[in-house]
């Protein structure tokens, strides 16, 4: 299995799958699906360096996060899709 070790303040996120059908039970075709904006952090970098001091990451592996619709760069490894983005592209951690 291939793994990614992000550098600096970058984060690897596995997007949650897009909804297949609406709450009323209608199936959504692939062309109409929204890009997911929620995913799970699978790897984090060590943090960014500012004025010679490393600033620790605020997210960690396993966190469910919300991010911008067009955030990050899409990559595919071993058939799975991931996004690599800066920590600042993450809006927040989903709790509960």
N, C-alpha and C positions, 0 to 999 in steps of 0.2 A: 504494500500500500504506500502510495506517495503521500508525503506530508508537506505542509508549508510552514515556514518559520518567518513571520513577518518582521520587518525591521522598523526601528524607530517607534512612532506612534501609530503604526498601522495595525489593523484588525482584520481577521478573516471571519466572515459571517456566512452561514449557510441559510439562505432565504427559506422561509416557510412556503409550502406549496400554495399556488393561487387557488382561490375558491373554485370548485368544479360546478357548484349549482347555487342558486339563490336561496334565501330563507323560505320562499314559497315553493321550492322544488323544481324550478326551471334550470336546465343545464346551460352553462355558459360556454359558447364556442371559444376556441383558443384565440381567435382574432379579437375577441372582445374582453378578454381577461385583463385585469389591472395588474401592473407589476407589483409584487409583494413589497411591503415596506416594513416587514417584521421578520426577524430571523434570530438565529442562535449563534453566539460567538463560539468559534471552534479553536481559535488561536489568537494570541496578542503579542505584540512586540514588547520590548523592554521599557518603552516610554521615550519621550522626546528629550533632547538635551537643550537647555536654555541657559546661556551664560555659564557654561561649564558644569551645570548641575542637572542631573537626570530627574525628570518629573515623572513620577509613577503613573501607570495607567489606572483609570477609574473603573473600567470594565474588566471582567475576567472570563475565562472559559466557562461556558454553560449559561451565561446570562442571556435572557431573551431581550432583544433590543428593538427599538424603532429607529428607522433611518430615512433619509430623503429618497424620494421616488427614483431619482437618477444618480444616486450616490454610488461611488465605488467603481471598480473595474471587474467585469465578469470573467471568471476563469473556470475551466472544467478540468477536474482531476479524477481519474478512475471512474468516469461516467457521472460524477456528482458535480453540481454547479455551486460555485462559491462567489462571494464578492470580497474584494480586498479594498478597504477604505481607511481613511484616517479616522482616528477616534473622534475628531471634531465633527465628522459627518453623522455621528450617532446623536439622535435627539434625546434619548432616555432609555432607561432599563425598565422593562415591564415586570411588575411584581404581582404575585398572587395568582 
